[in-house]
């Protein structure tokens, strides 16, 4: 890609970016949210047909003005937002073979062949899935595997992976890396986009960094390090990634006793004090998301006891009951459950507390906009205006909207489920500062993640989950990544 330029009105998203991928290499493309990497890849995939510059393949200029053009040239992409790219009511096999079926002129489907090809693609990934299962019944990690299988089932020459390991477990990530290396050995050029820098150094041959729509650097992985890449991304040294602040911790604000949910959660007990950040550590499938959802009324048949302050809450109530009782949830799948992508920033921010902006069902627009503007400044959302659709924002800014809407509601307890998933390193710092700010106000924070280094940096205490149970409680002083991983991977429970 030579001297690629792209503008949206007066905003110059790309300012003459060069990017080269060799057959048989894994090339990482990095940059903070809003740096231009997604725009660059959308041009390569044919999503944007209006741009300046040239795309050259094997020494010849090629025209890519549509996704069909991109696929014709062997360019495939695995998107970060898996639910957007899959058809939930079709089977695993149908989703894997979807592009291949659409591009064929055959009028009839040979179901045995379709199932066999889908099985072969999954086998290459080292994944065992029933290809006849409906995609809507799959977990997030299984959906991601279906997307990867869809890409490799075709004659791919260049594969773009956008945050591919975000929903995957450690073992699933190892399988993926094995497949990526095999694809590279077979001559496929892999473009790897990730905010997990250690992964980049594990899998990539070269790395390119873009910042503010400009190409900053391209280096062989062997000739750089994490610190230098971060400085390229931010334009400055990044001294303290997890700015934990000392906050007074007071009485118990939130307590959970003997919480159980069918075969997903077993006898969960935990507590959170005023001003305390409590981490919930666990690998994919440990039960972190199920715990957060059960505490917000998104599950049925939960038993146990939950208290906010001295108030004992009823269980198995709808979410608005828990909102009224001071609980807020920032879910893992923000585009599906945390924000309304087709609505404005203002509408999203004021939604949980809409009653505060209405009289007899009439909305006070001026009051709504005033509070929305204040929250945008407080949270640090980068946007052209509060009327911009949330779906057009970068991932980090979308997450800030998902958090900001609860600041207006002024909850007592904040449940964060993988809050930095798919978020660049600069936005991570902003989110950590927001969470520290909530702790300063005496709020109780539950921070659930599989990013153990984040918990060590920001949490006051850490509960480790395995197979739907809490198997270990660690103080900030005791916690190391090795100890957390030991218990998260099924190490012996010691209390």
LUMTI-125096 format. One record per residue (C-alpha): residue number from 1; residue in three letters; x negated, z negated, y negated. Coordinates in Angstrom, 2 decimals. Each point is the difference from the previous one (the first is absolute). Layout:
// LUMTI-125096
- guti|timi|xx|zz|yy
- NUM|ALA|X|Z|Y
...
END
This chain:
// LUMTI-125096
- guti|timi|xx|zz|yy
- 1|UNK|0.00|0.00|0.00
- 2|UNK|-1.74|1.26|-3.14
- 3|UNK|0.68|-1.32|-3.51
- 4|UNK|3.61|-1.02|0.76
- 5|UNK|2.10|-0.85|-3.05
- 6|UNK|3.56|-1.30|-0.03
- 7|UNK|2.17|-1.26|-2.86
- 8|UNK|3.41|-1.64|-0.20
- 9|UNK|1.12|0.73|-3.54
- 10|UNK|-2.65|-1.43|-2.30
- 11|UNK|-1.51|-2.14|2.78
- 12|UNK|-3.09|1.52|1.66
- 13|UNK|0.00|-1.30|3.57
- 14|UNK|-3.00|2.08|1.12
- 15|UNK|-2.72|1.14|-2.37
- 16|UNK|-2.05|2.54|1.93
- 17|UNK|-0.57|-1.78|3.33
- 18|UNK|-2.29|1.46|2.69
- 19|UNK|0.49|-1.07|3.62
- 20|UNK|-1.59|1.48|3.13
- 21|UNK|0.68|-0.73|3.67
- 22|UNK|-2.15|1.33|2.82
- 23|UNK|1.32|0.85|3.43
- 24|UNK|-0.80|-2.81|2.39
- 25|UNK|-0.47|-2.77|-2.57
- 26|UNK|2.03|-3.03|-1.03
- 27|UNK|0.09|-0.01|-3.80
- 28|UNK|1.47|-3.04|-1.75
- 29|UNK|1.85|0.58|-3.28
- 30|UNK|0.17|-3.17|-2.09
- 31|UNK|1.32|-1.09|-3.36
- 32|UNK|2.18|-2.61|-1.63
- 33|UNK|3.74|0.63|-0.11
- 34|UNK|0.62|2.63|-2.64
- 35|UNK|-3.55|1.37|0.26
- 36|UNK|1.25|3.43|1.11
- 37|UNK|-0.79|0.07|3.73
- 38|UNK|3.67|0.32|1.04
- 39|UNK|0.56|2.80|-2.51
- 40|UNK|-3.10|1.81|1.32
- 41|UNK|1.26|-0.26|3.59
- 42|UNK|3.52|1.11|-0.96
- 43|UNK|-1.54|3.17|-1.40
- 44|UNK|-1.92|0.54|3.23
- 45|UNK|3.22|-0.58|1.99
- 46|UNK|2.01|2.42|-2.15
- 47|UNK|2.31|-2.63|-1.51
- 48|UNK|-1.06|1.00|-3.53
- 49|UNK|-0.10|3.76|-0.56
- 50|UNK|-1.03|-0.03|-3.67
- 51|UNK|-3.64|-0.86|-0.61
- 52|UNK|-3.23|1.50|-1.26
- 53|UNK|-3.11|0.50|2.10
- 54|UNK|-0.79|1.56|3.37
- 55|UNK|0.26|-0.94|3.66
- 56|UNK|-2.60|1.62|2.25
- 57|UNK|0.05|-0.04|3.80
- 58|UNK|-2.91|1.38|2.03
- 59|UNK|-1.31|1.79|-3.10
- 60|UNK|3.29|1.73|-0.84
- 61|UNK|2.47|-0.88|-2.75
- 62|UNK|3.37|-1.08|1.42
- 63|UNK|3.36|-0.44|-1.69
- 64|UNK|1.78|-3.27|0.78
- 65|UNK|3.28|-0.22|-1.89
- 66|UNK|2.25|-1.61|2.63
- 67|UNK|-0.26|-2.32|3.02
- 68|UNK|0.51|3.06|2.19
- 69|UNK|-3.11|1.61|-1.54
- 70|UNK|-2.00|-3.17|0.72
- 71|UNK|1.09|-0.12|3.63
- 72|UNK|-0.77|3.70|0.38
- 73|UNK|-3.59|-0.87|-0.91
- 74|UNK|-0.10|-2.88|2.50
- 75|UNK|0.44|-2.81|-2.56
- 76|UNK|2.05|-2.93|1.32
- 77|UNK|0.79|-3.35|-1.59
- 78|UNK|1.03|-3.41|1.30
- 79|UNK|1.83|-1.79|-2.80
- 80|UNK|-0.27|-3.68|-0.83
- 81|UNK|3.78|-0.54|-0.27
- 82|UNK|0.96|0.62|3.60
- 83|UNK|3.77|-0.28|-0.40
- 84|UNK|0.01|2.80|-2.56
- 85|UNK|-1.68|2.39|2.44
- 86|UNK|2.02|-0.75|3.16
- 87|UNK|3.59|0.78|0.99
- 88|UNK|1.31|-3.32|1.36
- 89|UNK|2.85|1.34|2.17
- 90|UNK|-2.24|2.46|1.89
- 91|UNK|-2.14|-0.95|2.98
- 92|UNK|-3.74|-0.63|0.02
- 93|UNK|-0.61|3.39|1.63
- 94|UNK|2.22|1.84|-2.49
- 95|UNK|-1.83|-1.59|-2.94
- 96|UNK|-3.43|0.76|1.44
- 97|UNK|0.90|3.63|0.65
- 98|UNK|2.09|0.45|-3.15
- 99|UNK|-2.41|2.20|-1.97
- 100|UNK|-0.84|2.08|3.05
- 101|UNK|3.70|0.55|0.77
- 102|UNK|0.85|0.95|-3.59
- 103|UNK|-2.81|2.57|-0.17
- 104|UNK|0.93|1.72|3.28
- 105|UNK|2.48|2.84|0.23
- 106|UNK|1.27|-0.98|3.43
- 107|UNK|3.73|-0.58|0.08
- 108|UNK|0.04|-2.44|2.87
- 109|UNK|-1.84|-3.28|0.58
- 110|UNK|-1.78|-0.55|3.30
- 111|UNK|0.41|-3.75|0.15
- 112|UNK|-2.44|-0.58|2.86
- 113|UNK|-2.75|1.86|-1.88
- 114|UNK|0.83|-1.87|-3.19
- 115|UNK|-0.20|-3.37|1.75
- 116|UNK|-3.21|0.92|1.80
- 117|UNK|-1.72|1.07|-3.24
- 118|UNK|1.11|-3.18|-1.76
- 119|UNK|-1.31|-2.12|2.89
- 120|UNK|-3.33|1.83|-0.10
- 121|UNK|-0.38|-0.72|-3.74
- 122|UNK|0.77|-3.69|0.48
- 123|UNK|-2.39|-0.17|2.94
- 124|UNK|-2.75|1.36|-2.24
- 125|UNK|0.73|-2.93|-2.33
- 126|UNK|-0.12|-2.44|2.91
- 127|UNK|3.61|-0.99|-0.69
- 128|UNK|2.75|-0.62|2.53
- 129|UNK|3.43|0.78|-1.46
- 130|UNK|3.21|1.24|1.59
- 131|UNK|0.32|3.45|-1.61
- 132|UNK|3.79|-0.15|0.44
- 133|UNK|0.37|-3.14|-2.15
- 134|UNK|1.75|0.35|-3.34
- 135|UNK|-2.48|-0.41|-2.86
- 136|UNK|2.26|-2.51|-1.79
- 137|UNK|-0.73|-2.50|2.79
- 138|UNK|-3.79|0.12|-0.46
- 139|UNK|-2.21|-2.49|-1.78
- 140|UNK|-1.92|1.00|-3.11
- 141|UNK|-3.24|0.48|1.93
- 142|UNK|1.75|2.11|2.66
- 143|UNK|1.48|2.23|-2.72
- 144|UNK|-3.48|0.51|-1.42
- 145|UNK|-1.25|1.02|3.43
- 146|UNK|2.80|2.58|0.26
- 147|UNK|-1.08|1.49|-3.34
- 148|UNK|-3.62|0.25|1.08
- 149|UNK|1.04|1.59|3.28
- 150|UNK|2.10|2.53|-1.92
- 151|UNK|-3.05|1.06|-2.00
- 152|UNK|-2.40|0.37|2.91
- 153|UNK|2.48|1.86|2.26
- 154|UNK|-0.46|3.10|-2.18
- 155|UNK|-3.13|2.08|-0.48
- 156|UNK|-1.24|-2.20|-2.82
- 157|UNK|-3.19|0.99|-1.86
- 158|UNK|0.14|-2.57|-2.80
- 159|UNK|1.83|-3.30|0.46
- 160|UNK|0.88|-2.25|-2.95
- 161|UNK|0.55|-3.64|0.95
- 162|UNK|1.58|-2.08|-2.78
- 163|UNK|-0.43|-3.74|0.71
- 164|UNK|0.39|0.65|3.74
- 165|UNK|-0.96|-3.48|1.20
- 166|UNK|2.21|-2.01|-2.38
- 167|UNK|2.64|-0.75|2.69
- 168|UNK|-2.36|-0.01|2.99
- 169|UNK|-1.44|-2.90|1.98
- 170|UNK|-3.71|-0.39|0.66
- 171|UNK|0.26|1.64|3.42
- 172|UNK|2.20|2.82|-1.32
- 173|UNK|-2.52|0.60|-2.78
- 174|UNK|-2.79|0.28|2.58
- 175|UNK|2.06|2.63|1.85
- 176|UNK|0.57|1.89|-3.24
- 177|UNK|-3.71|0.00|-0.85
- 178|UNK|-0.75|1.31|3.48
- 179|UNK|2.45|2.87|-0.58
- 180|UNK|-1.44|0.72|-3.47
- 181|UNK|-3.53|0.23|1.41
- 182|UNK|1.23|2.29|2.78
- 183|UNK|1.75|2.26|-2.53
- 184|UNK|-3.18|0.17|-2.08
- 185|UNK|-2.04|0.88|3.10
- 186|UNK|2.48|2.82|0.62
- 187|UNK|-0.70|1.39|-3.50
- 188|UNK|2.93|-1.48|-1.90
- 189|UNK|-0.72|-1.07|-3.57
- 190|UNK|1.62|-3.40|-0.60
- 191|UNK|0.85|-1.24|-3.50
- 192|UNK|0.36|-3.77|0.23
- 193|UNK|1.79|-1.89|-2.80
- 194|UNK|-0.08|-3.80|0.22
- 195|UNK|-0.29|-3.10|-2.15
- 196|UNK|-1.71|-1.84|2.88
- 197|UNK|-3.58|0.67|-0.97
- 198|UNK|-1.54|-1.46|3.14
- 199|UNK|1.98|2.54|2.05
- 200|UNK|-1.39|2.78|-2.14
- 201|UNK|-3.54|-1.10|0.77
- 202|UNK|0.85|-0.23|3.70
- 203|UNK|1.52|3.48|0.39
- 204|UNK|-1.07|2.32|-2.85
- 205|UNK|-3.01|2.31|-0.33
- 206|UNK|0.35|0.53|-3.75
- 207|UNK|2.01|-1.57|-2.80
- 208|UNK|1.36|1.49|-3.24
- 209|UNK|1.29|-2.21|-2.83
- 210|UNK|2.36|1.17|-2.74
- 211|UNK|0.92|-2.03|-3.07
- 212|UNK|2.42|0.86|-2.81
- 213|UNK|0.35|3.57|1.28
- 214|UNK|-3.75|0.63|0.05
- 215|UNK|-2.44|0.43|2.89
- 216|UNK|-2.40|-2.96|-0.23
- 217|UNK|-2.25|0.27|3.04
- 218|UNK|-0.44|1.44|3.48
- 219|UNK|-2.47|-1.74|2.28
- 220|UNK|-0.96|-0.24|3.64
- 221|UNK|1.15|-3.33|1.42
- 222|UNK|-3.59|-0.73|1.06
- 223|UNK|-1.11|0.26|-3.63
- 224|UNK|2.48|-2.40|-1.63
- 225|UNK|1.66|-3.40|0.51
- 226|UNK|3.30|-1.77|-0.66
- 227|UNK|-1.13|-1.49|-3.32
- 228|UNK|-1.06|3.38|-1.39
- 229|UNK|3.25|1.68|1.13
- 230|UNK|2.06|-2.73|-1.68
- 231|UNK|-1.95|0.48|-3.24
- 232|UNK|0.68|3.75|0.22
- 233|UNK|3.74|-0.67|0.52
- 234|UNK|0.37|-2.50|-2.83
- 235|UNK|-2.63|1.24|-2.41
- 236|UNK|-1.43|-3.52|-0.05
- 237|UNK|-1.38|-2.68|2.31
- 238|UNK|2.68|-1.84|1.96
- 239|UNK|-1.34|-3.51|0.16
- 240|UNK|2.85|-2.12|1.30
- 241|UNK|2.50|1.80|2.22
- 242|UNK|2.16|-3.06|0.68
- 243|UNK|0.19|-2.06|-3.20
- 244|UNK|1.28|-3.28|1.48
- 245|UNK|0.80|-2.49|-2.74
- 246|UNK|0.14|-3.77|0.35
- 247|UNK|3.66|-1.01|-0.38
- 248|UNK|1.49|-3.52|0.30
- 249|UNK|1.96|-0.33|3.26
- 250|UNK|2.95|-2.37|-0.02
- 251|UNK|2.85|-0.97|2.33
- 252|UNK|1.40|2.02|2.87
- 253|UNK|2.22|2.76|-1.39
- 254|UNK|0.85|2.01|3.12
- 255|UNK|0.11|-1.03|3.63
- 256|UNK|0.84|1.73|3.27
- 257|UNK|0.55|-2.02|3.19
- 258|UNK|0.37|1.31|3.56
- 259|UNK|1.11|3.46|-1.11
- 260|UNK|0.71|2.36|2.91
- 261|UNK|1.48|3.46|0.30
- 262|UNK|0.84|1.44|3.41
- 263|UNK|-3.28|1.24|1.55
- 264|UNK|-1.71|0.73|-3.33
- 265|UNK|-0.72|-3.45|-1.48
- 266|UNK|-0.61|-3.24|1.89
- 267|UNK|0.13|-3.50|-1.50
- 268|UNK|-1.51|0.83|-3.41
- 269|UNK|-0.74|-2.97|-2.27
- 270|UNK|-1.79|0.24|-3.35
- 271|UNK|0.06|-1.41|-3.51
- 272|UNK|-0.88|1.17|-3.51
- 273|UNK|-0.62|-2.27|-2.98
- 274|UNK|0.49|0.66|-3.70
- 275|UNK|-2.88|2.15|-1.24
- 276|UNK|-1.27|0.68|3.51
- 277|UNK|-0.82|3.41|1.50
- 278|UNK|0.53|-0.15|3.77
- 279|UNK|-1.32|2.86|2.09
- 280|UNK|1.64|1.34|3.16
- 281|UNK|-2.70|1.83|1.97
- 282|UNK|0.64|2.21|2.98
- 283|UNK|-0.63|3.40|1.50
- 284|UNK|2.64|2.73|0.13
- 285|UNK|2.93|-1.21|2.11
- 286|UNK|-0.84|-3.72|-0.32
- 287|UNK|3.34|-0.78|-1.67
- 288|UNK|-0.98|-0.26|-3.69
- 289|UNK|2.61|2.50|-1.17
- 290|UNK|2.66|-1.50|2.26
- 291|UNK|-0.70|-3.44|-1.48
- 292|UNK|0.32|1.23|-3.59
- 293|UNK|3.19|1.93|0.77
- 294|UNK|1.59|-2.95|1.81
- 295|UNK|-0.61|-2.21|-3.05
- 296|UNK|1.79|2.51|-2.24
- 297|UNK|3.15|0.60|2.04
- 298|UNK|-1.00|3.36|1.46
- 299|UNK|0.41|-1.13|3.62
- 300|UNK|2.75|-1.55|2.13
- 301|UNK|0.05|-2.80|2.56
- 302|UNK|-2.79|-2.06|-1.60
- 303|UNK|-0.15|-3.71|0.83
- 304|UNK|-1.91|-2.89|-1.56
- 305|UNK|-0.12|-1.62|-3.43
- 306|UNK|-1.05|1.38|-3.40
- 307|UNK|-0.20|-2.03|-3.22
- 308|UNK|-0.71|0.88|-3.63
- 309|UNK|-0.80|-3.29|-1.69
- 310|UNK|2.55|-2.46|1.36
- 311|UNK|2.62|2.70|0.65
- 312|UNK|0.54|0.91|3.63
- 313|UNK|0.95|3.66|0.20
- 314|UNK|2.46|1.51|2.41
- 315|UNK|-1.44|2.60|2.36
- 316|UNK|1.21|3.53|0.81
- 317|UNK|1.42|0.53|-3.48
- 318|UNK|-0.30|3.27|-2.00
- 319|UNK|-3.03|0.45|-2.32
- 320|UNK|1.90|-0.77|-3.21
- 321|UNK|0.54|-3.57|1.32
- 322|UNK|-3.77|-0.53|0.25
- 323|UNK|-0.58|1.64|-3.39
- 324|UNK|2.47|-2.47|-1.54
- 325|UNK|-1.93|-2.80|1.69
- 326|UNK|-3.33|1.02|-1.50
- 327|UNK|-1.63|2.23|2.64
- 328|UNK|-1.45|3.46|-0.76
- 329|UNK|-1.43|2.55|2.44
- 330|UNK|-2.47|2.81|-0.73
- 331|UNK|0.30|2.00|3.26
- 332|UNK|-2.66|1.97|1.85
- 333|UNK|1.78|3.36|-0.24
- 334|UNK|0.39|0.10|-3.76
- 335|UNK|1.42|3.54|-0.30
- 336|UNK|2.60|-0.68|2.68
- 337|UNK|0.96|-3.58|-0.84
- 338|UNK|-1.75|-1.21|-3.16
- 339|UNK|0.87|2.58|-2.66
- 340|UNK|2.53|2.69|-0.85
- 341|UNK|-2.25|3.05|-0.31
- 342|UNK|2.55|2.19|-1.81
- 343|UNK|0.85|-2.65|-2.60
- 344|UNK|-1.89|-0.90|-3.16
- 345|UNK|-2.51|-2.80|-0.41
- 346|UNK|2.49|-1.86|-2.20
- 347|UNK|2.79|0.23|2.58
- 348|UNK|-2.29|-1.24|2.78
- 349|UNK|-1.37|-2.93|-1.99
- 350|UNK|3.41|-1.34|-1.02
- 351|UNK|1.84|0.64|3.28
- 352|UNK|-0.38|-3.43|1.72
- 353|UNK|1.24|-1.80|-3.12
- 354|UNK|2.54|2.59|-1.09
- 355|UNK|2.61|-2.68|-0.75
- 356|UNK|-2.24|-1.19|-2.87
- 357|UNK|0.38|3.39|-1.71
- 358|UNK|3.74|0.55|0.42
- 359|UNK|3.26|-1.22|-1.47
- 360|UNK|3.22|0.84|1.85
- 361|UNK|-1.92|2.67|1.94
- 362|UNK|-1.37|1.62|-3.20
- 363|UNK|-3.78|0.36|-0.13
- 364|UNK|-1.84|-1.05|-3.16
- 365|UNK|-2.51|2.86|-0.21
- 366|UNK|-1.98|-1.38|-2.94
- 367|UNK|-0.50|-3.37|1.71
- 368|UNK|-0.96|1.71|3.26
- 369|UNK|-2.57|2.22|-1.72
- 370|UNK|-1.47|-2.88|-1.99
- 371|UNK|-0.60|-2.08|3.13
- 372|UNK|-1.25|3.02|1.95
- 373|UNK|-2.57|0.81|-2.71
- 374|UNK|-1.19|-3.61|-0.04
- 375|UNK|-0.39|-0.03|3.80
- 376|UNK|-1.84|3.35|0.02
- 377|UNK|-2.56|-1.47|-2.38
- 378|UNK|-0.21|-3.30|1.90
- 379|UNK|-0.51|1.66|3.37
- 380|UNK|-2.19|2.86|-1.28
- 381|UNK|2.08|2.94|1.21
- 382|UNK|-1.52|3.31|-1.14
- 383|UNK|2.78|2.45|-0.85
- 384|UNK|1.08|2.42|-2.71
- 385|UNK|3.13|-2.09|-0.73
- 386|UNK|2.34|-2.51|1.63
- 387|UNK|2.33|2.94|0.76
- 388|UNK|-2.53|1.65|2.32
- 389|UNK|1.19|0.22|3.61
- 390|UNK|-1.79|-2.53|2.19
- 391|UNK|-0.57|2.60|2.72
- 392|UNK|-2.34|1.92|-2.33
- 393|UNK|-2.32|-2.98|-0.51
- 394|UNK|-3.21|-0.61|1.94
- 395|UNK|0.15|-2.35|3.00
- 396|UNK|-1.54|-2.89|-1.91
- 397|UNK|2.46|0.32|-2.87
- 398|UNK|2.93|0.25|2.41
- 399|UNK|-1.12|-3.29|1.52
- 400|UNK|-0.19|-1.56|-3.46
- 401|UNK|3.64|1.02|-0.55
- 402|UNK|0.93|-1.55|3.37
- 403|UNK|-1.62|-3.27|-1.14
- 404|UNK|1.09|0.18|-3.65
- 405|UNK|3.72|0.08|0.78
- 406|UNK|-0.28|-3.51|1.45
- 407|UNK|-1.79|-1.35|-3.08
- 408|UNK|3.18|0.60|-1.99
- 409|UNK|1.97|-1.84|2.68
- 410|UNK|-2.36|-3.02|-0.25
- 411|UNK|0.08|-0.93|3.69
- 412|UNK|-1.51|-3.19|1.42
- 413|UNK|-1.55|1.46|3.16
- 414|UNK|-1.59|3.45|0.25
- 415|UNK|-0.46|1.68|3.40
- 416|UNK|-2.62|2.79|-0.09
- 417|UNK|-0.16|2.22|3.11
- 418|UNK|-3.19|2.14|-0.06
- 419|UNK|0.05|0.15|-3.83
- 420|UNK|-3.17|2.09|-0.34
- 421|UNK|0.79|2.59|2.67
- 422|UNK|-0.91|3.46|-1.31
- 423|UNK|-1.16|-1.48|-3.33
- 424|UNK|-3.31|0.87|-1.63
- 425|UNK|-2.65|-2.61|-0.72
- 426|UNK|0.77|-0.18|-3.74
- 427|UNK|3.73|-0.56|0.56
- 428|UNK|-0.84|-2.60|2.67
- 429|UNK|-1.77|-2.05|-2.64
- 430|UNK|3.06|0.27|-2.28
- 431|UNK|2.28|-1.15|2.85
- 432|UNK|-2.24|-2.96|0.80
- 433|UNK|0.12|-1.02|-3.66
- 434|UNK|3.80|0.25|0.05
- 435|UNK|0.14|-2.24|3.05
- 436|UNK|-2.40|-2.49|-1.60
- 437|UNK|2.26|0.04|-3.05
- 438|UNK|3.02|-0.92|2.13
- 439|UNK|-1.98|-2.85|1.59
- 440|UNK|-0.88|-1.29|-3.48
- 441|UNK|3.73|-0.20|-0.75
- 442|UNK|0.48|-2.27|3.01
- 443|UNK|1.52|2.64|2.26
- 444|UNK|-0.50|-0.03|3.75
- 445|UNK|-1.69|3.08|1.45
- 446|UNK|0.09|1.29|3.60
- 447|UNK|-2.55|2.81|0.40
- 448|UNK|0.29|1.84|3.34
- 449|UNK|-2.68|2.58|0.84
- 450|UNK|-2.37|1.35|2.62
- 451|UNK|-2.70|0.32|-2.70
- 452|UNK|-1.77|-3.25|0.86
- 453|UNK|-2.62|0.30|-2.74
- 454|UNK|2.82|-0.07|-2.57
- 455|UNK|1.36|-3.25|1.40
- 456|UNK|-3.43|-1.62|-0.02
- 457|UNK|-0.31|0.98|-3.65
- 458|UNK|3.41|-1.04|-1.31
- 459|UNK|1.72|-2.50|2.36
- 460|UNK|-0.11|-3.80|-0.17
- 461|UNK|1.03|-0.32|3.67
- 462|UNK|0.43|2.54|2.78
- 463|UNK|2.35|0.06|2.99
- 464|UNK|-1.07|2.41|2.75
- 465|UNK|2.72|1.75|2.03
- 466|UNK|-0.21|1.54|3.45
- 467|UNK|2.88|1.37|2.06
- 468|UNK|2.70|-1.50|-2.24
- 469|UNK|-1.57|-3.48|-0.14
- 470|UNK|-2.21|-1.93|-2.41
- 471|UNK|-3.08|-0.78|2.06
- 472|UNK|-2.31|-1.53|-2.61
- 473|UNK|-0.01|-1.53|-3.49
- 474|UNK|-3.21|0.29|-2.03
- 475|UNK|-1.03|-1.48|-3.32
- 476|UNK|-1.71|2.19|-2.58
- 477|UNK|-3.30|-1.68|0.87
- 478|UNK|0.38|0.65|3.75
- 479|UNK|1.10|3.62|-0.15
- 480|UNK|-2.36|2.85|0.86
- 481|UNK|0.87|3.53|1.09
- 482|UNK|-1.45|-0.69|3.44
- 483|UNK|2.10|-3.14|0.57
- 484|UNK|3.19|1.63|-1.28
- 485|UNK|-0.54|3.04|2.18
- 486|UNK|-0.70|-2.17|3.05
- 487|UNK|3.42|-1.67|-0.20
- 488|UNK|1.80|3.14|-1.22
- 489|UNK|-1.27|1.86|3.07
- 490|UNK|1.39|-2.62|2.39
- 491|UNK|-2.67|-2.69|0.05
- 492|UNK|1.01|-3.32|1.53
- 493|UNK|2.45|-2.04|-2.04
- 494|UNK|-1.52|-3.29|-1.14
- 495|UNK|2.65|-1.25|-2.41
END
